[in-house]
């Protein structure tokens, strides 16, 4: 059972995540404003994610149930995001602030293995939500951890991130 202080922190940061999602939704192009929604990783998302598990075009094999449960238990300040086009799950992501809280890590970002109306745009939306959340919690940098391949890394770089290689395998973007 969670301690009262953890539950209170969970509630506080859930409200801050919601504020960041609202901010991003308000900036959507008009053509998407009625069809695109943002949420936490809920049971509804888990139901759709279970269908991704055996999809032949899936590029990563994360157990979202395991990771979402772990992050919820350990990181009340976590970043979690699902992106929906009507009732179709298009993307899911999970991260957390660094221990010093000056940076927001995006540890996992996964787009639907099937084409969706948002294919090619979910990373932009995820980064926008992460930037909004980072600003709300006082972080000054976003890190996308362990890009899965050079093509994905290049995509992050096209969004203004800088790749840091070597034993550190992430892309950074300062928020100024």
Kinemage of the C-alpha trace (Angstrom):
@kinemage 1
@onewidth
@group {chain A} dominant
@subgroup {mainchain}
@vectorlist {calphas} color= white
{ca unk a 1} P 0.000 0.000 0.000
{ca unk a 2} L 1.265 3.447 -0.884
{ca unk a 3} L 2.083 5.858 1.900
{ca unk a 4} L -0.034 9.005 2.200
{ca unk a 5} L 2.850 11.216 1.039
{ca unk a 6} L 3.309 9.077 -2.096
{ca unk a 7} L -0.430 9.179 -2.802
{ca unk a 8} L -0.474 12.950 -2.385
{ca unk a 9} L 2.519 13.337 -4.705
{ca unk a 10} L 0.795 11.010 -7.218
{ca unk a 11} L -2.297 13.200 -7.198
{ca unk a 12} L -0.321 16.426 -7.482
{ca unk a 13} L 1.766 15.237 -10.421
{ca unk a 14} L -1.239 13.631 -12.133
{ca unk a 15} L -2.775 17.124 -12.152
{ca unk a 16} L 0.446 18.589 -13.584
{ca unk a 17} L 0.513 15.916 -16.320
{ca unk a 18} L -3.080 16.802 -17.139
{ca unk a 19} L -2.150 20.503 -17.354
{ca unk a 20} L 0.634 19.673 -19.818
{ca unk a 21} L -1.750 17.573 -21.938
{ca unk a 22} L -4.323 20.368 -21.994
{ca unk a 23} L -1.637 22.836 -23.104
{ca unk a 24} L -0.625 20.584 -26.003
{ca unk a 25} L -4.239 19.897 -26.999
{ca unk a 26} L -4.895 23.632 -27.203
{ca unk a 27} L -2.006 23.994 -29.666
{ca unk a 28} L -3.189 21.264 -32.037
{ca unk a 29} L -4.065 22.261 -35.600
{ca unk a 30} L -7.817 22.726 -36.008
{ca unk a 31} L -8.129 19.573 -38.116
{ca unk a 32} L -7.022 17.480 -35.104
{ca unk a 33} L -8.704 19.276 -32.215
{ca unk a 34} L -11.813 17.099 -32.147
{ca unk a 35} L -10.144 13.797 -33.007
{ca unk a 36} L -6.849 13.754 -31.045
{ca unk a 37} L -6.761 13.292 -27.279
{ca unk a 38} L -4.026 12.760 -24.701
{ca unk a 39} L -4.178 10.708 -21.515
{ca unk a 40} L -2.176 8.788 -18.929
{ca unk a 41} L -1.531 5.073 -19.435
{ca unk a 42} L -4.910 3.664 -18.401
{ca unk a 43} L -6.632 0.294 -18.553
{ca unk a 44} L -8.099 1.357 -21.887
{ca unk a 45} L -4.579 1.880 -23.230
{ca unk a 46} L -3.400 -1.443 -21.791
{ca unk a 47} L -6.181 -3.231 -23.659
{ca unk a 48} L -4.986 -1.800 -26.975
{ca unk a 49} L -1.308 -2.292 -26.113
{ca unk a 50} L -1.928 -5.997 -25.640
{ca unk a 51} L -2.744 -6.185 -29.356
{ca unk a 52} L 0.618 -4.616 -30.207
{ca unk a 53} L 2.539 -7.406 -28.439
{ca unk a 54} L 2.396 -9.886 -31.302
{ca unk a 55} L 2.273 -7.458 -34.210
{ca unk a 56} L 4.945 -8.393 -36.796
{ca unk a 57} L 5.881 -4.744 -37.445
{ca unk a 58} L 6.543 -3.882 -33.803
{ca unk a 59} L 10.111 -2.557 -33.388
{ca unk a 60} L 10.477 -2.825 -29.599
{ca unk a 61} L 9.154 -5.431 -27.194
{ca unk a 62} L 8.458 -3.454 -24.053
{ca unk a 63} L 6.038 -4.834 -21.514
{ca unk a 64} L 3.976 -1.708 -20.973
{ca unk a 65} L 1.977 -3.308 -18.152
{ca unk a 66} L 5.180 -4.056 -16.251
{ca unk a 67} L 6.822 -0.695 -16.901
{ca unk a 68} L 3.728 1.440 -16.234
{ca unk a 69} L 3.134 -0.409 -12.957
{ca unk a 70} L 6.767 -0.002 -11.925
{ca unk a 71} L 6.891 3.712 -12.773
{ca unk a 72} L 3.589 4.333 -10.959
{ca unk a 73} L 4.995 2.655 -7.833
{ca unk a 74} L 8.407 4.358 -7.892
{ca unk a 75} L 8.032 7.728 -9.613
{ca unk a 76} L 5.105 9.963 -8.675
{ca unk a 77} L 6.667 12.732 -10.826
{ca unk a 78} L 6.715 10.452 -13.871
{ca unk a 79} L 5.810 11.531 -17.376
{ca unk a 80} L 3.306 9.206 -19.004
{ca unk a 81} L 1.362 9.851 -22.153
{ca unk a 82} L -0.950 8.095 -24.540
{ca unk a 83} L -1.976 9.729 -27.792
{ca unk a 84} L -5.307 8.758 -29.307
{ca unk a 85} L -7.014 9.401 -32.620
{ca unk a 86} L -10.649 8.904 -31.636
{ca unk a 87} L -10.547 5.403 -30.052
{ca unk a 88} L -7.314 4.323 -31.777
{ca unk a 89} L -4.154 4.284 -29.654
{ca unk a 90} L -1.388 5.885 -31.715
{ca unk a 91} L 1.474 6.253 -29.243
{ca unk a 92} L 2.524 5.641 -25.662
{ca unk a 93} L 5.482 7.029 -23.732
{ca unk a 94} L 6.927 6.902 -20.262
{ca unk a 95} L 9.675 8.808 -18.494
{ca unk a 96} L 10.674 10.584 -15.308
{ca unk a 97} L 12.668 13.532 -14.043
{ca unk a 98} L 16.335 12.925 -13.289
{ca unk a 99} L 17.235 12.682 -9.625
{ca unk a 100} L 18.259 16.331 -9.562
{ca unk a 101} L 14.933 17.166 -11.285
{ca unk a 102} L 16.619 19.482 -13.775
{ca unk a 103} L 16.017 17.163 -16.705
{ca unk a 104} L 13.094 15.098 -17.925
{ca unk a 105} L 14.005 11.661 -19.300
{ca unk a 106} L 11.809 9.989 -21.877
{ca unk a 107} L 12.699 6.356 -21.325
{ca unk a 108} L 10.226 4.737 -23.715
{ca unk a 109} L 8.353 6.056 -26.733
{ca unk a 110} L 6.445 3.664 -28.925
{ca unk a 111} L 4.156 4.379 -31.842
{ca unk a 112} L 1.522 2.006 -33.084
{ca unk a 113} L 3.018 -0.718 -35.282
{ca unk a 114} L 0.115 -0.123 -37.685
{ca unk a 115} L -0.397 3.024 -39.732
{ca unk a 116} L -2.668 5.525 -38.034
{ca unk a 117} L -3.870 9.009 -39.022
{ca unk a 118} L -1.069 10.325 -36.769
{ca unk a 119} L 1.760 8.173 -38.146
{ca unk a 120} L 4.843 10.355 -38.486
{ca unk a 121} L 3.516 12.952 -36.037
{ca unk a 122} L 3.370 11.164 -32.692
{ca unk a 123} L 6.958 11.951 -31.718
{ca unk a 124} L 6.333 15.670 -32.314
{ca unk a 125} L 3.247 15.498 -30.095
{ca unk a 126} L 5.085 13.503 -27.422
{ca unk a 127} L 7.947 16.002 -27.368
{ca unk a 128} L 5.494 18.917 -27.152
{ca unk a 129} L 3.769 17.293 -24.159
{ca unk a 130} L 7.131 16.495 -22.557
{ca unk a 131} L 8.272 20.093 -23.016
{ca unk a 132} L 5.075 21.388 -21.423
{ca unk a 133} L 5.452 18.986 -18.492
{ca unk a 134} L 9.178 19.735 -18.116
{ca unk a 135} L 8.462 23.455 -17.881
{ca unk a 136} L 5.713 22.885 -15.304
{ca unk a 137} L 8.036 20.852 -13.050
{ca unk a 138} L 10.988 23.206 -13.571
{ca unk a 139} L 13.149 20.976 -15.774
{ca unk a 140} L 15.380 22.752 -18.283
{ca unk a 141} L 16.255 19.839 -20.558
{ca unk a 142} L 14.604 16.815 -22.150
{ca unk a 143} L 16.508 13.611 -22.761
{ca unk a 144} L 15.254 10.826 -25.004
{ca unk a 145} L 17.050 7.770 -23.699
{ca unk a 146} L 18.506 4.952 -25.810
{ca unk a 147} L 17.192 5.637 -29.321
{ca unk a 148} L 16.556 2.209 -30.841
{ca unk a 149} L 18.503 2.770 -34.080
{ca unk a 150} L 20.193 5.427 -36.221
{ca unk a 151} L 17.013 6.183 -38.184
{ca unk a 152} L 15.108 6.962 -34.980
{ca unk a 153} L 18.067 8.951 -33.639
{ca unk a 154} L 18.120 11.008 -36.867
{ca unk a 155} L 14.399 11.671 -36.463
{ca unk a 156} L 15.012 13.023 -32.946
{ca unk a 157} L 17.853 15.160 -34.293
{ca unk a 158} L 15.470 16.597 -36.922
{ca unk a 159} L 13.326 17.776 -33.981
{ca unk a 160} L 16.219 19.775 -32.517
{ca unk a 161} L 17.757 17.127 -30.255
{ca unk a 162} L 21.507 16.556 -30.059
{ca unk a 163} L 22.783 12.991 -29.808
{ca unk a 164} L 25.152 12.165 -26.941
{ca unk a 165} L 26.912 8.882 -27.717
{ca unk a 166} L 29.409 6.672 -25.973
{ca unk a 167} L 28.317 5.098 -22.707
{ca unk a 168} L 25.637 7.795 -22.570
{ca unk a 169} L 23.118 6.899 -25.214
{ca unk a 170} L 20.542 9.659 -25.401
{ca unk a 171} L 19.439 12.731 -27.288
{ca unk a 172} L 19.154 16.072 -25.470
{ca unk a 173} L 17.222 19.241 -26.067
{ca unk a 174} L 17.587 22.307 -23.871
{ca unk a 175} L 14.445 24.252 -23.052
{ca unk a 176} L 15.134 27.950 -23.203
